[in-house]
Amino acid sequence: MPDETWDSSICLWMGSKWEVLIDLWTEGEGRSDLALKAEVEESETNYLVTVEMVYVP
C-alpha cells in the first residue's frame, strides 16, 4: 500500500490492542471502495492480526 493510505485510515489504541480501519488499494486502480477492519495485538514474539471484515463503508 502507498504511504498515503495512512492519511485516510484510522488506528485507535484500545488499552491492549489496536483497532484499525484501513482503506484498501489495488495496483491498477489506486484507492478502492473497500476498507479493512481489524484488531492488532502484540505477543512476546510477533503480532496477531485478526481481520474482522472487509467492506464498502
C-alpha positions as a Markdown table, in Angstrom:
| # | Residue | x | y | z |
|---|---|---|---|---|
| 1 | Met | 0.0 | 0.0 | 0.0 |
| 2 | Pro | 1.2 | 3.5 | -0.7 |
| 3 | Asp | 2.2 | 5.8 | 2.2 |
| 4 | Glu | -0.9 | 8.0 | 1.5 |
| 5 | Thr | -3.1 | 5.1 | 2.8 |
| 6 | Trp | -2.4 | 6.3 | 6.3 |
| 7 | Asp | -3.8 | 9.8 | 5.5 |
| 8 | Ser | -7.4 | 8.4 | 5.4 |
| 9 | Ser | -7.1 | 5.3 | 7.7 |
| 10 | Ile | -7.8 | 5.2 | 11.4 |
| 11 | Cys | -5.8 | 3.4 | 14.1 |
| 12 | Leu | -7.0 | 3.6 | 17.8 |
| 13 | Trp | -5.2 | 2.2 | 20.8 |
| 14 | Met | -7.7 | 0.4 | 23.0 |
| 15 | Gly | -5.5 | -0.3 | 26.0 |
| 16 | Ser | -4.3 | -3.8 | 25.0 |
| 17 | Lys | -4.7 | -3.8 | 21.2 |
| 18 | Trp | -5.0 | -1.6 | 18.2 |
| 19 | Glu | -8.3 | -1.2 | 16.3 |
| 20 | Val | -7.6 | -0.3 | 12.7 |
| 21 | Leu | -9.8 | 0.8 | 9.8 |
| 22 | Ile | -7.6 | 0.9 | 6.6 |
| 23 | Asp | -8.6 | 2.0 | 3.1 |
| 24 | Leu | -7.6 | -0.7 | 0.6 |
| 25 | Trp | -5.9 | -0.1 | -2.7 |
| 26 | Thr | -5.5 | -2.0 | -5.9 |
| 27 | Glu | -2.4 | -1.9 | -8.1 |
| 28 | Gly | -4.3 | -0.8 | -11.2 |
| 29 | Glu | -7.0 | 1.4 | -9.8 |
| 30 | Gly | -5.5 | 3.1 | -6.7 |
| 31 | Arg | -7.7 | 3.5 | -3.7 |
| 32 | Ser | -10.7 | 1.2 | -3.9 |
| 33 | Asp | -14.1 | 1.4 | -2.3 |
| 34 | Leu | -13.1 | -1.3 | 0.2 |
| 35 | Ala | -11.9 | -0.9 | 3.8 |
| 36 | Leu | -10.4 | -3.4 | 6.2 |
| 37 | Lys | -11.4 | -3.5 | 9.9 |
| 38 | Ala | -9.0 | -5.5 | 12.1 |
| 39 | Glu | -7.5 | -5.8 | 15.6 |
| 40 | Val | -3.8 | -5.9 | 16.1 |
| 41 | Glu | -2.3 | -7.4 | 19.3 |
| 42 | Glu | 1.3 | -7.8 | 20.2 |
| 43 | Ser | 2.6 | -11.2 | 21.6 |
| 44 | Glu | 6.0 | -12.0 | 23.1 |
| 45 | Thr | 7.4 | -12.8 | 19.6 |
| 46 | Asn | 5.2 | -11.2 | 17.0 |
| 47 | Tyr | 1.9 | -9.6 | 16.2 |
| 48 | Leu | -1.5 | -11.2 | 15.9 |
| 49 | Val | -3.8 | -9.6 | 13.3 |
| 50 | Thr | -7.5 | -10.6 | 13.4 |
| 51 | Val | -9.4 | -9.5 | 10.3 |
| 52 | Glu | -12.9 | -8.6 | 11.4 |
| 53 | Met | -14.3 | -7.6 | 8.0 |
| 54 | Val | -13.6 | -6.2 | 4.6 |
| 55 | Tyr | -16.5 | -3.9 | 3.4 |
| 56 | Val | -17.6 | -0.9 | 1.5 |
| 57 | Pro | -18.1 | 2.0 | 4.0 |
